[in-house]
Structures are given as structure tokens and as C-alpha cells.
């Protein structure tokens, strides 16, 4: 068996377990992901957000409307195209994401504390490779 045949399902299951079992905070995964994209990449059109999150444009429009009603995002005219709007994360949205990440990091630290020193050291040694896998996967 090729090592990738072991790595791929193990990494997939790790990602799924993390997504399933970490605290979600006050917003859904889709909302948190959208807020994170806006925080990291700046203002975006709804069409770009929908594509990035792999949802329909109407679904993203609904999500943005809910986030806007909660004060987590704002809309502004796109200077490049007056017919379009740009969605931006607000300070309140940034606080929501920061709190969600803090809760999730705390939960992960609690799990890591249960590892043997050898397993912990092995994960630390693998961090550069895991970071590179993440970058490659995000750039697909």
C-alpha cells in the first residue's frame, strides 16, 4: 500500500473529527468560514464568496443577509462596478471569529495534552509538512 493511501484518509478523518467536535461559537461553520475569508482576504463580492465556499449565489446572499442583520458584515458599492457590492467583515465579526478560534484552540490543546510525549513530539516535527499540505490544498 502506498503511503498516500494511508495519509489521505487519515488527514480527511482528522479534519472531519475536528470540524465535528470543536466548539462552534455563536455562528455556523459556513458563517465562520465566510467571515474568516473576509478577514483574511478583504472585501469580496457575493459571487466570489459563493464560489469560494462552494455554495449557490442565493445561499450566499441569504447568509450575508443574516450576517449583516447581526452586524457582522457590511455592504458597500464596488468602486470597480457600481452595480455590484462588496461585503466586508465588521469589528464585531472579527470578535466573533477570534472568540471561535480561541474556543477551538482551547479544545485542541485539551486533546493534545492527552497525547504521549512521543506522539506530541511527532506532531511538532510534522508541523512544517502539515502547514505545507494546508497551503497546497487551499491553493487548489
C-alpha positions as CSV (number, residue, x, y, z in Angstrom):
1,X,0.0,0.0,0.0
2,X,1.3,3.4,-0.9
3,X,1.8,5.8,2.0
4,X,-0.6,8.4,0.4
5,X,-3.3,5.7,0.7
6,X,-2.8,5.9,4.4
7,X,-2.2,9.6,4.7
8,X,-5.2,10.8,2.7
9,X,-7.9,9.1,4.7
10,X,-6.2,9.8,8.0
11,X,-5.9,13.5,7.2
12,X,-9.5,13.5,6.0
13,X,-10.8,11.8,9.1
14,X,-8.7,14.2,11.3
15,X,-10.2,17.2,9.5
16,X,-13.8,15.8,9.9
17,X,-13.3,15.0,13.5
18,X,-12.0,18.5,14.2
19,X,-14.9,20.0,12.4
20,X,-17.5,17.8,14.2
21,X,-16.2,18.1,17.7
22,X,-14.8,21.6,18.2
23,X,-17.0,24.3,19.8
24,X,-18.8,26.3,17.1
25,X,-19.3,29.5,19.0
26,X,-22.2,31.8,18.0
27,X,-22.2,31.3,14.2
28,X,-22.4,28.3,11.9
29,X,-19.4,26.8,10.1
30,X,-20.4,28.4,6.9
31,X,-20.8,31.8,8.5
32,X,-17.4,31.4,10.3
33,X,-15.7,30.4,7.1
34,X,-17.1,33.4,5.2
35,X,-16.2,35.8,8.0
36,X,-12.7,34.3,8.0
37,X,-12.3,34.7,4.2
38,X,-13.4,38.3,4.5
39,X,-11.0,38.9,7.4
40,X,-8.0,37.3,5.6
41,X,-8.7,38.5,2.0
42,X,-10.6,41.7,2.5
43,X,-13.9,42.8,0.9
44,X,-15.4,40.4,-1.6
45,X,-18.3,40.2,-4.0
46,X,-21.1,37.7,-3.1
47,X,-20.3,35.7,-6.2
48,X,-16.7,35.3,-5.2
49,X,-17.7,34.3,-1.7
50,X,-20.3,31.7,-3.0
51,X,-17.6,30.2,-5.3
52,X,-15.1,30.1,-2.5
53,X,-17.5,28.4,-0.1
54,X,-18.9,26.1,-2.8
55,X,-22.5,27.2,-2.3
56,X,-25.0,28.8,-4.7
57,X,-25.2,32.6,-5.0
58,X,-28.7,32.7,-3.5
59,X,-27.5,30.7,-0.5
60,X,-24.6,33.1,0.0
61,X,-26.9,36.0,-0.4
62,X,-29.1,34.6,2.4
63,X,-26.0,34.0,4.6
64,X,-24.7,37.6,4.0
65,X,-28.2,39.0,4.8
66,X,-28.2,37.1,8.1
67,X,-24.6,38.2,8.9
68,X,-25.5,41.8,8.0
69,X,-28.5,41.7,10.3
70,X,-26.3,40.6,13.1
71,X,-23.8,43.4,12.4
72,X,-21.0,41.0,11.4
73,X,-20.6,42.3,7.8
74,X,-21.4,45.4,5.9
75,X,-22.1,46.1,2.2
76,X,-20.6,48.9,0.1
77,X,-20.6,49.8,-3.5
78,X,-17.8,48.2,-5.6
79,X,-15.7,51.1,-6.9
80,X,-14.9,48.9,-9.9
81,X,-18.5,48.3,-10.8
82,X,-21.3,50.4,-9.3
83,X,-23.9,47.6,-10.0
84,X,-22.0,45.3,-7.6
85,X,-21.5,45.4,-3.8
86,X,-18.5,44.4,-1.7
87,X,-19.0,42.5,1.5
88,X,-16.6,43.4,4.4
89,X,-16.3,42.0,7.9
90,X,-17.0,44.4,10.8
91,X,-15.1,44.6,14.1
92,X,-18.0,42.6,15.7
93,X,-17.4,39.9,13.0
94,X,-13.7,39.9,13.8
95,X,-14.5,39.4,17.5
96,X,-16.8,36.5,16.7
97,X,-14.1,34.8,14.7
98,X,-11.4,35.5,17.3
99,X,-13.6,34.0,20.1
100,X,-14.5,31.0,18.0
101,X,-10.8,30.4,17.3
102,X,-9.9,30.8,21.0
103,X,-12.6,28.2,22.0
104,X,-11.4,25.8,19.3
105,X,-7.7,26.3,20.2
106,X,-8.5,25.6,23.9
107,X,-10.4,22.4,22.9
108,X,-7.5,21.2,20.7
109,X,-5.0,22.0,23.5
110,X,-7.0,19.8,25.8
111,X,-6.8,17.0,23.3
112,X,-3.1,17.5,22.7
113,X,-2.5,17.3,26.5
114,X,-3.7,13.7,26.4
115,X,-1.1,12.6,23.9
116,X,2.0,10.8,24.9
117,X,5.2,12.9,24.8
118,X,6.3,10.8,21.8
119,X,3.2,11.4,19.8
120,X,3.3,15.1,20.8
121,X,6.9,15.4,19.6
122,X,6.0,13.6,16.3
123,X,3.2,16.1,15.6
124,X,5.5,19.0,16.4
125,X,8.1,17.5,14.0
126,X,5.4,17.2,11.3
127,X,4.1,20.8,11.6
128,X,6.1,22.2,8.6
129,X,4.8,19.4,6.4
130,X,1.2,19.8,7.6
131,X,1.4,23.6,7.1
132,X,2.6,22.9,3.5
133,X,-0.2,20.4,2.9
134,X,-2.7,23.1,4.1
135,X,-1.2,25.7,1.7
136,X,-1.3,23.3,-1.2
137,X,-4.8,22.3,-0.5
138,X,-6.0,25.9,-0.1
139,X,-4.4,26.9,-3.4
140,X,-6.2,24.2,-5.5
